[in-house]
């Protein structure tokens, strides 16, 4: 499956491993004024992040000039009792000052490619609020397919919210990556471990 936006139209981003000096930036991304209505929860975000630290991972999203613009995260989810049935569930947060520039789509597309290259998983999925049209467009630009609605799946702001589920499977990602390479667009994103600004 080819992504909705040609690779040359997605911006270049860099995914870097967070350092201790990134703690304040990550905390700001989780604050209600930055996270926005779709990522503001009744429970403290720090408690959730602490609970998830063992189960997943996170990268800072930067532009090629090392400007920090957001973060991506991922955790494994089981679809059966065997290792081959593990999939990845991903999330992205882009600071409001940088939204609307397709940085989220670029980061999510590359994160999916990175997870396929680094594991045997056959599926990468994401979900978003049914009213979060911008993120739904971002996932489609990243090459994800809308699968359906998980009813009342997320407790947020005092009530249950429906979530739209998206996925991309290995064969779709590999075809999209081959098309990107064959058209001479090169990598739209890259991963660098180590420092971030």
C-alpha positions as CSV (number, residue, x, y, z in Angstrom):
1,X,0.0,0.0,0.0
2,X,1.4,3.4,-0.9
3,X,1.2,6.2,1.6
4,X,-1.2,9.0,0.8
5,X,1.5,11.6,0.6
6,X,4.5,11.0,-1.6
7,X,7.7,10.7,0.5
8,X,9.3,13.9,-0.9
9,X,6.3,15.8,0.5
10,X,6.9,14.6,4.1
11,X,9.4,16.6,6.1
12,X,12.6,15.0,7.3
13,X,12.7,14.3,11.0
14,X,15.2,12.7,13.4
15,X,14.2,10.3,16.2
16,X,16.7,10.5,19.1
17,X,16.9,8.7,22.4
18,X,15.9,11.0,25.3
19,X,18.5,12.1,27.7
20,X,18.1,13.4,31.3
21,X,18.2,16.9,29.9
22,X,15.0,16.2,27.9
23,X,12.9,15.6,31.0
24,X,11.5,19.1,31.1
25,X,10.7,19.1,27.4
26,X,8.8,15.7,27.9
27,X,7.0,17.0,30.9
28,X,5.8,20.1,28.9
29,X,4.5,17.8,26.2
30,X,2.4,16.1,28.8
31,X,1.0,19.3,30.3
32,X,-2.7,20.0,29.6
33,X,-2.0,23.3,27.7
34,X,0.4,21.5,25.3
35,X,-1.1,18.0,25.1
36,X,-4.6,19.4,24.2
37,X,-8.0,18.0,24.6
38,X,-7.2,14.6,23.2
39,X,-4.3,13.9,25.5
40,X,-5.4,15.4,28.8
41,X,-6.2,12.8,31.4
42,X,-7.7,12.8,34.9
43,X,-4.8,10.7,36.3
44,X,-1.3,12.3,36.5
45,X,0.7,11.7,33.3
46,X,3.8,11.0,35.4
47,X,2.2,8.0,37.0
48,X,1.4,6.6,33.5
49,X,4.8,7.3,32.2
50,X,6.4,5.6,35.2
51,X,4.2,2.6,34.7
52,X,5.0,2.4,31.0
53,X,8.8,2.9,31.3
54,X,9.4,-0.8,31.6
55,X,7.1,-1.8,28.7
56,X,7.9,0.5,25.9
57,X,10.2,3.1,24.6
58,X,10.3,6.7,23.5
59,X,12.2,9.0,21.1
60,X,12.4,12.7,20.8
61,X,11.2,14.0,17.4
62,X,13.5,16.6,16.0
63,X,13.8,18.5,12.8
64,X,17.1,18.2,10.9
65,X,18.3,21.4,12.6
66,X,17.9,19.7,16.0
67,X,14.8,21.6,17.0
68,X,12.8,19.4,19.4
69,X,9.2,19.2,18.1
70,X,7.6,16.3,19.9
71,X,8.0,12.6,20.9
72,X,7.0,9.2,19.7
73,X,6.5,6.1,21.9
74,X,5.7,2.4,21.5
75,X,4.7,-0.6,23.5
76,X,4.2,-4.3,22.5
77,X,0.6,-5.6,22.4
78,X,-0.2,-9.4,22.3
79,X,-2.6,-10.9,19.8
80,X,-2.0,-14.4,21.0
81,X,0.1,-16.4,23.4
82,X,3.1,-16.8,21.1
83,X,5.9,-14.4,20.3
84,X,5.0,-14.2,16.6
85,X,1.6,-12.7,17.6
86,X,3.1,-9.6,19.2
87,X,2.4,-6.2,17.5
88,X,3.5,-2.7,18.3
89,X,1.2,0.1,19.4
90,X,2.6,3.6,18.7
91,X,1.8,7.1,19.8
92,X,3.0,10.6,18.9
93,X,2.8,14.0,20.5
94,X,3.8,17.1,18.5
95,X,4.1,20.5,20.3
96,X,1.3,22.9,19.2
97,X,3.9,25.3,17.7
98,X,4.9,22.6,15.2
99,X,1.5,21.0,14.3
100,X,0.1,21.2,10.8
101,X,3.6,20.6,9.2
102,X,3.3,16.9,8.6
103,X,6.0,16.2,11.2
104,X,3.7,13.7,13.0
105,X,3.1,11.8,9.8
106,X,6.8,11.6,9.1
107,X,7.7,10.5,12.6
108,X,5.0,7.8,12.7
109,X,5.9,6.5,9.3
110,X,9.5,6.2,10.2
111,X,8.8,4.7,13.6
112,X,6.7,2.0,11.9
113,X,9.6,1.2,9.5
114,X,12.1,1.2,12.4
115,X,9.9,-1.2,14.4
116,X,9.6,-3.6,11.4
117,X,13.3,-3.5,10.8
118,X,14.2,-4.1,14.4
119,X,11.7,-6.9,15.2
120,X,9.7,-9.8,13.8
121,X,6.4,-8.1,14.4
122,X,4.0,-8.1,11.5
123,X,1.8,-5.3,12.6
124,X,2.1,-1.7,13.9
125,X,-1.0,0.0,15.1
126,X,-2.2,3.3,16.5
127,X,-5.4,4.7,17.8
128,X,-6.8,8.1,18.3
129,X,-10.0,9.8,19.5
130,X,-12.9,9.7,17.0
131,X,-13.0,13.5,17.0
132,X,-9.2,13.9,16.4
133,X,-9.5,14.4,12.7
134,X,-6.0,15.9,12.4
135,X,-4.3,12.8,13.8
136,X,-6.5,10.5,11.7
137,X,-5.2,12.4,8.6
138,X,-1.7,12.1,9.9
139,X,-1.9,8.4,10.3
140,X,-3.3,8.0,6.8
141,X,-0.5,10.2,5.4
142,X,1.9,7.9,7.2
143,X,0.4,4.9,5.3
144,X,-1.8,3.5,8.0
145,X,-5.2,2.0,7.2
146,X,-8.3,2.8,9.2
147,X,-9.7,-0.5,10.7
148,X,-12.6,0.5,12.8
149,X,-13.7,2.0,16.1
150,X,-12.9,0.7,19.6
151,X,-16.0,1.8,21.5
152,X,-15.6,3.4,24.9
153,X,-11.9,2.3,25.1
154,X,-10.3,5.3,26.8
155,X,-11.3,7.0,30.1
156,X,-10.5,10.8,29.8
157,X,-11.9,14.0,31.2
158,X,-14.5,12.2,33.3
159,X,-16.1,10.0,30.6
160,X,-15.4,7.1,28.1
161,X,-14.2,8.0,24.6
162,X,-14.3,6.0,21.4
163,X,-11.0,5.4,19.6
164,X,-10.4,4.9,15.9
165,X,-7.9,2.1,15.2
166,X,-5.3,2.2,12.4
167,X,-2.6,-0.2,11.4
168,X,0.1,-0.9,8.9
169,X,1.4,-4.4,8.3
170,X,4.9,-5.4,7.3
171,X,4.1,-6.1,3.6
172,X,2.5,-2.7,3.2
173,X,5.5,-0.9,4.9
174,X,8.0,-2.8,2.8
175,X,6.2,-2.0,-0.5
176,X,6.0,1.7,0.5
177,X,9.6,1.8,1.4
178,X,10.6,0.1,-1.9
179,X,8.5,2.7,-3.8
180,X,10.2,5.5,-1.9
181,X,13.6,4.1,-2.7
182,X,12.8,3.4,-6.4
183,X,11.5,6.9,-6.9
184,X,14.7,8.4,-5.6
185,X,13.2,10.1,-2.7
186,X,15.6,8.4,-0.2
187,X,14.8,8.2,3.4
188,X,12.3,10.6,4.7
189,X,13.4,10.1,8.3
190,X,16.3,8.6,10.2
191,X,17.0,7.3,13.6
192,X,20.0,8.5,15.6
193,X,20.7,7.2,19.0
194,X,22.5,9.4,21.4
195,X,22.2,13.0,22.1
196,X,19.4,15.4,21.5
197,X,19.4,19.1,22.0
